[in-house]
Amino acid sequence: MEETLTLIHVLAAIVWVGGGTLALLWGERAVRADDDQQVATWIRNWTWAGFRFFMPAALVLIASGVWLVIESEAWDFDQTFVTIGFVGFALSFVIGAAYYGPEGRKIETALDAHGAGSAEVRQRLSRVRLVSWVELVVLLVVVWAMVTKPGL
């Protein structure tokens, strides 16, 4: 059971962190191309993927991680790497639910009303990109902690 949970946990992390990294890089590429159609397509894909791809992957990740700690003799909830994982997950999940969700709706509304080249869309997109880069750093710290297991 422990091997199966580890596999599920790692696959969910790959989907969440890898998919998020790819989505961010595609967004950067669209913005730097200065092509309104690419930007609009990226915005719509990003908002679509958030609820249908990233959130489910995050939920599978946390569920399998908690189950793995419960199931394993080696892991405990008070270990440093587990704490780092919970803190990173919580930060990222809150950013997703409290910021990306509402901001995604606002960006799509502005996109529909004014187009991808509008000042409002570009300003909101600039903030989303900054938050996304910060979130990526948080997630990479969590990946580091899961691999190196500091404190053991």
N, C-alpha and C positions, 0 to 999 in steps of 0.2 A: 504494500500500500504506500509506503514512504517513497519508493521510486516513482510510482505513478503520480503521486502528489507533486513531487519535485519536477517531474516532466511537465505537468500541467502548469505549475507555477512559472517555470522558465519560459515555456511557450507563451504564456500570457504576458510576461515581461517583454519578450521579443516583440510581440504584436504591439503592445502599448508604447514602449520606448522607441522601438525601431520605426513603427508607423508614425509616431509623433515627430520623430526626427525627419523622416522623409517628407511628411506634410509641411513641416517648417521650412525645409530646404526648397520644396516646390513653391511655397509662398514667397520666399526670398527671390527665387528665380523669376517669378511672375512680376514682382515689384520692380526688380532691376531691369527687366526687359522693357519696362514702361509701356506695356501693352494692356490697355483697359480690358480687352476680352480675356486675356490670360488671368488678370487679377480677378475679374468677375467669376470666371470658372473656378479659380482656386478658392475664393470665398465660399461659393456654393458647395464645393466638395468638402471644405474644412468644416462647415457647419453641419453638413449631412453626416460626416464621419464621426463627429463628436459624440452624438447620441447612439449611433448604430454600430460603432467600431471601438472607439477609445473607452467609453464608459463601460461597456460590457467586458472588455479586456481587463480594465482596472478592477472590476468587481470579481471576476474569476481569479485574478492575481491575489487580491486580499483574502478571498475565501480559501483558496488553496494554501496560501501562506499560513493563515491561522490554523487550518486543519493540519498542516504539516507540523507546526510547533506542538499542537496537541498530541499528534500521533507519534512524534519522535521522542526517543529517550535522550537524544543529544541536544535538542534545542529547548529553550525556555523563554518565556515572555520578558524576563528581566535582562536578557543578554543584549549587549550594546548594539549588535548588528540588527537585531529584531526591533529594537527601539528606533534606530535610525530608519528602518523600513517603514514602521508605522508613522513616524513623523513625516517622512517624505511622501508617503501615500496620502496622508491627511492633507498636507499642503497642496498637493497636486489635485486631489479630488475636490477640495474646496475651491481652488482656482477654477477648475472645470465647471463646477456647478454654479458658483456664485459670480464668476466673471465671464468665462467663455460662453456659457449659455445665453445670458442676457445680452452680452456684447455682440454675439453672433447674430441674434435677432435684430439688434439695432443696425449693425452693418448691412444686413440684407435689406432692411427697410430703406436705409439711405442709398443702397445700391439700386434698388428698384425706383426710387424717387429721383435720384440725381446722376446715377451712373458711376462706374468704377473710378473715373478720373476726378470726381468731385473732391473738394477739400475735406468734407466731412468723412467720406469713406477713407481717404488717404490718412487722415489724422487718426481715426479709430484703428485702422490697420497697422499703423506705426506702433500704437500702444500694444495691440495684440501681439505683434512680432516681438516687442521687448519682453512682455510677460512670458511669451513662449520660450524665449532664450533662457530666461531666468528659471523657468520650470524645468527645462531640459537639464540645466546644471544640477538642480535638485535631484532629478531622476538619475542622473549619472552618479551622483554621490551615493544614492541608494544602491545602484548596481555595484559600485565599488565596495560598499559595506557588505552586500550579500556575497560577493566573491572573496573578499579578504577576511571577513568576520573579525573586525577589530574587537579586542577585549578577550578573545579566547586564548 
